[in-house]
Each structure stands twice: as C-alpha cells, then as structure tokens.
Amino acid sequence: MKAMEDYLDKSGKAMLAVCITFDHARSAEKMTDWHCVGEDNDAWKEGPYLSAGASQKQINRTHPYCLRTSDESRIVAGIVMGSNPSKSDNGGVKIPLPPKDIHESRVDPAISRLAIIEQFELFKEFLITFDGPFNKKRCEEWEGRIDHDDLNLVRKFTDRRNELTHDSNFELSSMKEAVEYFYHLRELAPKFHEKLTANKSMRPNVD
C-alpha cells in the first residue's frame, strides 16, 4: 500500500501546484491582454482572474496593465533575440512566442503540457514498483490480467505523453485536458494495484 499512498500524495500535490501556478499565470495574462479589455468581456465571466475584495474599489478593466518581467525572462530574451533586437513600428520590441490557443492564451498550453508529462511520470514511477504496464511492451504482457479498456486508456495516455514530450508539432493541450488526464490516472492506479494484490493472494505458499 505504501507505493499507492506515495503515488496519490505526490500526484495530488503536484497537480495542486500546477493549478495554482496556472491560476496566477492566466490571471496575469488576462490583465495584460488587449483582448480582455472591458467590464463585460468574456474574460471576466469565468475564473481565473484578479479581482479586488468585495468591499474594495474594483479593478479598472478599461485598459490592459503592464507586467514587470523577471530577470530570468530578460536574460532569456537577450539570448534569443540578441543584444540589439529589431523594433516594431510603434517602437517596441516584438518577442517571438509560441502560438496562442483558442482562448487567446499562451500559458494554458505551456503549463498543461508540463502537467501532463509530470503526471504520467509519477504514474509510471508507481507502476514500476510492481512491473505494471508503463509502456507498450508491458501493456501486451498485461493483456488478460486486467480490463482491456483500462489497458487501452494506458496506451492512449502513454501516446499523448510521448507526443507532448518528443514531437515538435502536436495538438495544443489545455488545463481541462490535464485535469482529466490526472483524474483518469488516479482512477486507474487502484485498479492495477488491486489486481496485483489479488494475484499475489492466489499464489500458494511454498516452504
């Protein structure tokens, strides 16, 4: 049971940390985005977003805010763009960034991708403790030992993790997908663990 408890503890803490990081990043992204300007904008109909307390003056959403970036961002920008980057027509510097998703977000696909990869690695670490089906070869060896649909889910989640890890072009992930991925892995874990325990209890004791 220790392997199961460790997995549930690690995966839960990791996913909560990701969600909190996503909420902060997406909230800041909305505050600095021209597409989110306006009190009646869809951006403010659903969280995450920054808001003043109930008894305080509410945030002015008629204009986007500025974000003071970190020293780390400044260093990376210098590495990517060089010491004398070209300027746009308005005098600013255009930073090359990955594409936005359908919700005009860059933080959503970036954070959710890392979450899915991390959750798979924690699940794999758990499966390895009892030679579970953590890759395609092991899935073949587990055929007949557990429900076929559950094995297919593991194959599906393995393929998605490999796609996000190794491919340069892939369908952008989302936090909704990451949470569903997390949920299903935690549903699968006890099924495999219970099957292993049942198989062990059926083995005769040999002195």
ABEGO torsion letter per residue (X at the ends): XAAAAAAAAAAAAAAAAAAAAAAAAAAAAAAABAAABEAABAAAABOBBBBBBAABBBBBAABBBBBBBBAAAAAAAAAAAEABBBBBAAGBBBBBBBBBBAAGBAAAAAAAAAAAAAAAAAAAAAAAAAGBBABAAAAAAABGABBAAAAAAAAAAAAAAAAAAABABBBBBBAAAAAAAAAAAAAAAAAAAAAAAAAAAABBBBX
